[in-house]
């Protein structure tokens, strides 16, 4: 299994509070991604990183920011949480290049409930 | 653009039945194709993949063939078990764009004893 951990695994917070989720990898992979999973939508990309301090928006980035100060850590921040951000959040990693190494590997997820 | 469409579930089968989950895709280039499986409360695990047309991916009795002419990557298994109950996701990778993935909405499989 790829070495990916997410913290916290579960969180309950109130509307309007900031929340930070952490993804940590031990694989030294270049690319990291944050997704949210909601019923009927599969996985939707929030933000991704292609190197230290190199990040870009995905399809559902509004209300989220990210940072990557080290290869192994990718942080997702909800600046002011809303109930619509209640979801399960997954981090993924992959190597750069083509062919067999394209696979994305997923962390165990963080369940976030915004009241 | 890139997108993946897979059959809606849930799919309910009896043990030892034949499984097909349909997946079709739209892509601007030559993507790799993947099937992932998600068990309750867990993250996604790679099930199988194919990197070019006519390749067949296989794992744990599951198979899927990359059909460029029909833009499809249907998942099949000859005899399902109760332990195969999970949600299955089809995905494609855009390797020229930071290896971003595009996922289908997932198909839940329930296998009854």
Interface residues (C-beta under 8 A of the other chain):
Chain A: X31 X33 X40 X41 X42 X43 X45 X48 X50 X56 X58 X90 X92 X94 X95 X96 X97 X98 X99 X100 X102 X103 X104 X105 X106 X107 X108 X109
Chain B: X32 X34 X36 X42 X43 X44 X45 X46 X49 X51 X89 X93 X95 X98 X99 X100 X101 X103 X104 X105 X106
